[in-house]
């Protein structure tokens, strides 16, 4: 009969796997809203964002223009058209839609899937009565 020597079991502590930290994705921010054309019927606004050419604004979904409203001089304007001008700038056209008692400013209330976002996934959140640049 052969004797097998028992080797004592030594419990080793397992190291916890450490994942490399993933930086949080910051939301997209509106830097400025500048009125470039204004009449009693419509308004054109240039919207500048805090992204850059390495993270341009992604193609815009249908219906995103209607998520924008603005008040100027007691008139309510509703978004009708929006287009990308550069990696960081959009041009928004709004039509007059009655009177408003709100202060002058622009608002954005995104409803899925009409989001404005960058190629790297930074999404613009809701905005309310952001003052226009002068």
N, C-alpha and C positions, 0 to 999 in steps of 0.2 A: 504494500500500500504506500502510496506516495503522499507525502504531506505537502500541502500548499500553504505557504505562508500568507497570512492575511495582511493586507496593506491597509492601514487605518485611513478612513475617509476624512479628508480635510475639506470642510466647506469653504468655498471661496466666495467672497462677495463679488457679485457681478457689478460691473460699472454700468451706470445708467447711460444709455446712448444720448448724446447731446446733439440736438439738431442745431444747425447753424441758424442764428436769429434772422428772421425775415422782417425787413423793415415794414412798418405799417404803410398802407397806401393812403396818402393824404387826399382829402376831397379836393376837387377842382374848385377854385375860387374866382369870382368875378372881380376884376381889378377896377374896371370903370365901365360906365354906360354913358355914351356921349351922343346927344341928339345931333344928327348931321343934316336933317331936313325936317321941316315942320309946316303943316298947313292945317286948316280946319278939318280936312278929310283924312289926312294920314300923317304918319311920323316915321322917320327912318333913324335907327339907333345903331351905333357901332358898339359892340360888346367886346371888351378885352379881358383875357383870362391869364392866370398865373402859370401856365404851362410854357413849353418851349418847343423848338423845332425837332428835338429828339423825342418828344411825346406830343405829337400834333393832335388836334381835335379829330375824332373819328367821324366817318360819314354820318350824316344826320338822319335819324329815322323820320318817317312820315308823321305828320301831326305835331312835331315838336314846336313849331311856330305858335300854334294855338295855346300852348302852355304859358305863354308870356302875356302880360297885361301891363299897361302903364297909365299913369295919370299925369296930365300936364295942363295947367291953367283951368282946372275944373272939368276937363274932358277925359273920359275913359277911352283908352285905345286898346285894341285886341290884336294880337299877333296873327299875321296872315302868311308871311313868307320869311324864310331865313336861309342864309347861305354862308358858306365858309369863304372868307376872304384871304386868310393866311393861316398858318399853323396855330396862331393864338387869338385870332380875331374872327368874329361873326358879324354879319350885317342883318338886322332884323327890321322888317317892315310891319307896321301896325296900322289898322284902320280905326277911325273914330267910331265909338259905339255908345254915345250918350254922355250924360253928365256923371261926374263923380265928386264925392265929398272928401276923397282921400287926399293926402298931401302929394305933391309932385314926387314921382319916383317910378321905378320899374319893379315888377314882381315876376317870379317864375315858380310855378307849382307843377312839378313833373308828375305825370301819371304814366305808369309802366305801359308800354315799352318806350315812351317818348322821352328818353334821357339824353342829355348832352354829356358826352364823356370823351376822354382822350384814348389814344391807341393803347396805352398801358393801363387802362382801367380806372382812371381817376374820374369820378362822377360828380357833376354839379348838383348840389342839393337845392332845396327850396330857398327862395329869396323873397323878401317882402319889403316893398317901398324903399328900395335902394335909391338914394339920391342920384340925380344926373350930374355928370361933370359939366362944368361951365366953361 
